[in-house]
């Protein structure tokens, strides 16, 4: 039979002087801590329920964190007044600034346990009874919200079970405030992501079915009894969890420490539980996600986290993607922001993990936890069921509605059918690329072996291009590293997604831009027109990834620019939305594309110039200042996000991607307008797309006509810039025509869609006049899409079936040692890497591997040392030397590759033959041996080659004659991108054919700095020899750049959003009213424990 503690014994005026054997039957003291923040009218019932408890050894402290608490002056606040009216003997404390529930409780416990404060009596001077018997040296804290009302015997039942079972935490059964017959919570579990899982269905009718005392993972913080010793040992609540999740975290840590958490259903409490309504400005979703993940990272075992964190991150990305598509941007941001927030607090998490190093209760807690991933399953199920809570305004739906309701409308069915048909056609046309991979040619370079390799290249400041240089690495390395990490290190999948995924991504952006027309027909027509344009398929066939990147992101840039400037509406009056958020989004998109396509600022200027010109043509200047301001803001944001490698001068924008000298000027205006830039699509049927866009000028009305004019302005600007580039009329290097024509293709698709929105509108006579051009336009669109549709038959969109890997397989195998360079020569349109100008429209570039590294697409301005390669080439071409290999030997060049086709025959139709004299002069070189090659690809091996890391005899200065000795490769254990290891003999010299600063040799425990060699290279004396490591160490300036970029661009904005909670020792605390301060048992016991420890 359960024993209850006598109330009459404790109510005796001589209770503090009672014999210890009687006090043992009184029961342990309990200090109730009620945190009140602008409480509702029910606060009086909360205090009254504590006053009416039949447990005598109970004292109450109210922690006032209300807005008027600190500003009340000498007058008591509303909370203090309520406490004085209901419980005159309660203690009221003020915590200024409302740090949150958990920090407020921590502060209250700290104050109660503190020694004498000015103006207060010393708690230790009060006679403190020694509690003996069953509750010996035991006291409890009862933590409560300000909207919970306990049954009169709740505290007695909780203490009884906690003492009898030795529990660290106990909680009552929570029921609805207004309907006590319905359950709210009877204990909690949590899934592997830390999401709470109630053990009883919320709203379930209470029939006593959950009334057994049960060990659980956690109990809600609305009312929880905590053993004071355990609370002190655990350090209280996690002060970083101001709201949400602090209860689950405390219970989890108590369980890890070996404690037990009980739910005592016979103890009942009514709970209002409407924090989201009372604290409307609180970011509830953000806070809960952050704190759930933090608790898992703090409490999870290291082996378990090592295996589950990648899976958790992948599932988070999956749920965030699903939420974004469903229109739940706040949920998506909260899911991803939780990881960033915890990354910022990683040091604190590691510190808290060290406190839990010994976890005797880990196995028991795993049995109390839910083994699945509840959040993703719940959200997906709610979308499938069509729950109201899952409604959203996603990219593919356009309105706030559930999936089920959307599927019942004809408009949504049209959308679904359009996307399904287009998606099926696109997948069918990509089937061989999806199953066999993207070939390596042109700009479609491999991404490396792992995300770690990409991150290593990003943090290194050694540049492989030319003869080596030092400088900040392209931001693209970091972006690719993040992208491949999100796909669990699947480098091939990452590459496929980044190539093929850009086309449907751009189509989704145009769909979203056209959503404001209110016309589903316009969206479907725009979808078809966007995918029917020949430009992306010619870009795939020609290996021009830059054009795909521009084409896929331009609709999104236009959408957010229109939102920032108030130009978004195409079917009604324009209304300017927020300015800064759209501008920042524009900056983020521009930065992502800029990292891969250096001329992105030019494309943005072309887009904005067309929008401005189109707006002026229809006689309006409204919103133009906002548009120009958003453009400037987007450019600044894009430059900052790429700052470690951003161009410092205007001309560098056009030099970063390499040279493209002396354009041939073969393409006419008609060919540019019909996108006849490649072999994939070159049919005259493409003119049907132009006709369809032109007819939109006759069918569109109102604001949609304005957008048709803007779209055609973009087409005209794009074609004119491409024409300038083709004829070499520009003083700077402009990119390939596919890149410059991407805005024109987007403009034609936009004009066609906007014109389709008004087809058939108006009176009968007017509809007839518009239906005729509309019908002709749709027919023209169908005809113009036939060439793209025919490309689906080969399953590769016209891409070559072979690439560089087969004819250069031997070179690729040898390049694994990192001991030589490959000199590439050819037209820039066929080379797989960016280069610098030679003559006769040729460029040259170098790499240390085959295929070349992805970062060599952006070689940057030519370093001075690399001019030696151009000089040697010119000497050979002029006939000044017949031993070019001898000159290339000190430069570490082993192979010379001359490319005349984008892929060797019979693959690849893009051909740029070199002058016949080039191959003749190379064949005349005595030390260049031609290898077996395929048509369009000539490979020469330098028989006079010397390794990039050559071991020379003696420790003196390096002379050119020393390199005439037989090749002797040093440090053969190569670790890309810039480290080699091995054993070096004593009293020798290591010659390094690299011009970059920052190389250091560590040999025999000594650090050896380089010496100059041959006027550009460097050498290292080996000293005593032994185990050695040669590596390129990042310059201090590069480290400062990267750290500064991270701090400014990432950490500072997130740190401003991160709520800094009150820690022990912070915040203003002061008693407003006190009744039991001096004779409180909990205060005395805690104070004594602190002094003794």
C-alpha positions, 0 to 999 in steps of 0.5 A: 500500500502506498504511504502518504506523508502526514500534513499535520506533522509539518504544519506544527510550529515546532516542525523545524525542531522536531526529532529527526526520526519524526522528520523522516516521516514528513517527506523530503522538501519540495521547492516549486518553481513557476516561470511566469511570462505575461500569464493568462487569466488561468495563472490564478488557478495555477497558484491556487492548485499549488496552495491546495496541495496536501503535501506540506513540505512544499514551498513555492517560488514564482519567477517573473519574466514578464515584460512589466516585471523589470519596469514596474519601478517600486510597484509590484508587477501583475505576476507579483500581485497575483502571487501575493493575492493567492499565495502570500508566502510565495517567493517572487523573483524577477529575471529581466529580459525574459531569457526563456524558460530553461535559463529562468529556472536555472537562474532561480535555482542558482539564486536559491542556492547562493550564499547571503546576498545584500539585504537578505538574511543568511539562509544557513543561519536557519536551523536546518533539520536533518532529513532521515529515513526513506528520504534522507538527504533528498530534496526535489524541485517541482518545475511548472509552467504558468498554465498548469493546474495540479490535482491536490494530491499530485505532488504527494503522488509524484514524491511518493513514487520518486522516493520509492523507485529512486527516480531522478525525474517524475511527471504527472499525466497531463490532460486538457485544460478545458476538457480534463477527460481528454489526454494531452501527454502521458510521457514522451519518447523521441526518434533518432532525430530527437523529435518527441513522440508522445506515448499516448495519442493527443486528445485520446479519451482518458479511461485509465488505459495509461494509468500504470507507473511507467519508465519513459524517456522523458516527461513534459516540462509543463510539470516535472519533479526533479531530484535536486541533487540530479539537477545540480549534477547535470548542470540544470537545463541546457541554457542554450535551449530557451524554449522547446526541447529543454525537458527532453534534453534534461531527461535524456541526460538524467537517463544517461547518468543512470537515473530513472524518468517516471510518468505517474498517471495517478498524479494529474495536471491540467495544462493549457499549453498554448505557447505558440499563441501567446508568443506569436513572434517566437520562431517555434519551428526553428527553435524546436528543430535546433534543440532536438538536433542539439540534444541528439548530438550531445547525448548520442554515443560517438559510434552511433553518431558516426553512422547516423549523422550522414543519414540524418543529414540526408533525410533532413535534406530530403524533408527540406526538399519535400517541404520546399516543393510543398510551399513550406519554406519556413519548415525547410529553412528550419530543418536546414538551419538547425544543422547550421545553428548546431555547427556554430555551437559545435565547440559547446556541444563537444564540451557538453559531451565530455561531461557525459563521457561515462553513460551507464544508462545508454543501453536503457535509453535506446530501449526507451527511444523510438527507432524510426524517423518520425518527422519525415514520415509524418510530413509525407503522410500528411501530404498524402492524406491531404491534411490541412496542416500540410497545405502549402504554396509550392513551386508546382502547385501555386496555391495554398491547398493540399495535394488531394484537393489540388488533384481534384481541380482541372487546373491542377490536373492539367499541371500534373499531366503537363509535368508528367508528359514533359518529365517522361520525355526528358527522362526518356531522352536522357536514359543513356546518360542516366544509366551510363554516366556523362562523358568527359569532354568540354566543360563536363570535367570529373569532380574527383574521388570524394568530397574531401578532395574538393574541400582540400582543394578549396582550402588550399591556395596552390593553383595547378594551372600553368607552372603552378601559382598561389592564390585563392581557390575557386569558390566552386570547389567548396560548392561542389564539396557541399553538393557531393556531401549532401548526396553522400559522396556519390560523385557521379550522381552529383555530376549527373544532377548538376548537368541534367538537372539544370534544365528541369530546374529552369523550367520550374523557375519559369513555371513559378514566374508565370504563376502570377498570370493566373493562367495555367495555359500560360504555365504549360505553354511556357514549360513546353517552350522552355524544354523545346528550345534547342540551346540546352541540347546544343550546349550538351552536345558541345560540352558547354556546361556554362550555358546550361547553368545560365539557362537553368538559373536565369528564370529564377533570377528574373523571378526574384528581381521582379519581386524585388522591383514589384514587376512580378505581376503579369495579370494584375496591378503590380505590388512591390513586396519586400525588397531586401529578401528578394535582393539577397536571394538574387545575390545568392543565385548570382553567387552560385552561378558566378562561382562556375561561370565568371561572366555571370555579372554580364548576363545579369546586366543583359537581363536587367538592361532588357527589362529596363529597355522593355519597360521604357518602350511601353512608356513606364519608368515605375519601379525602375529605381527598385530594379536597379537597386536590386541589381546592384545589391545582387551583384554586391552580394554575389561578389561577397559570397565569392570573395576569396576568389572574386575578381579585383578588376573588371577585366578579370571577369572575362579572364577567369575562364581562360582566353577565347582569341580571334572568334571566327565570326561564322555565325550570322544573325539568323543562325544566332536567332535560331540557335544554330550553334551546334550539331545537336539541333540545327534544323530550320524547323526551329524558326517555329519557336521564333514565330510563336514568340513573335505572335505573342505581340499580337495576342498578349494584353495589359501587363502580359503585353509588357512582359512580352515586350521585355522578353523580346528586348532580352532576345534582341540584347542577347543576340546583339551581344553574341553577334559582337562576340562572334565578330570580335568587336569587343575589347574583352574575351566574351564566352561562347555563343551558347552562353550569350544566347541563353537569355535569348532562349529564355526570352523566347519561352517567356514571350510565348507563354505570356502570349498564350495567357490571353488567347481566347479572352474578351468578347466573341469578335475579339476572341476570334481575332486573337484565337487565329494568331494563338492557334498559329502560334501553338502550331508553330510551337509544336513544329519548332519543338520537333527537332528537340523531340527527335533528339530523344531517340538516341537517349543522349541528347546528341552528346558523344558516345566516347570521351577522352578517357579511352585514348588517354588511358595510359597517360591517365594511369601514369599521372597518378604519381603527380610527377609530370605535366601535360601541355594541352594545345588547341582551340578553346572550344574543344579543350577540356580546360581553360587556357591562355592565348598563343596564336592562330586562335589557339590556346595552351593550358597544363594539367597534372592529371588526365582528365584535367581537374574541374578547377582548371576550367577557371585558370585566371590571368596568366602567371609570369612563369607560365609564359615560358611555355608559350615562348617554347611553343613559339620557338618550335613553331617558328623553326628556331628549335628542333628539340622542344622536349629539351626545353620542356624537361625542366618544366616537368612536361612529359606529354603534349596533347593537341586537340582538334575535336571535342572528342576523338573520332568517331565521337563528337561533331565539334571540330576546330582543326589546327593549322597543318604546320603545327603538327608538322613542326611537332613531328620535326622535334627530335625529342617528341615521340608521337603516340598512337592517337585517334582522329582529332587527338594527337599525343606526343611524349617528351623523351627528354622529360624530367620529373616535377620532383627530381632528386639531384646529386649534391647540395649546391645550386641547381644548374640546367646541366644537372637536369641532364642526368637520368630521371630520378623521381623523388617522393613517389607517394603522392597525395593530391592536390599538393603533398608527396611523401617518401625517403630522401638520401642525405646531402642531395637536392630535391628539385621542384618544377613549380613556381608557387610560393608556399612549398615546404619540405619536412625531412628528418624532423627539420623544416626546410625552406625552398631555394630559387632554381633556374630563375623560376623553380625551387629546390630543397637541400635534403640535409641528413635525409630520412622520411620526408614530406613535401607539401604546399602550406596555405599562406597566412593571407589565404587563411585570413581570407577564408576565415574572414569570408566564413565569418562575414558571410556565414557566421555573422548572419547566423549568429545574429539569429541565434538566441543567446540564452541566460547562463548561470551568473548572467541576467538581473535577479532581484526579489520582489516579494518574499515569504519563505526565503529564510526558512525554506528547506530546499534553499538551506539544503542546496546552500549547505551542499554548495558550501560542503562541496 
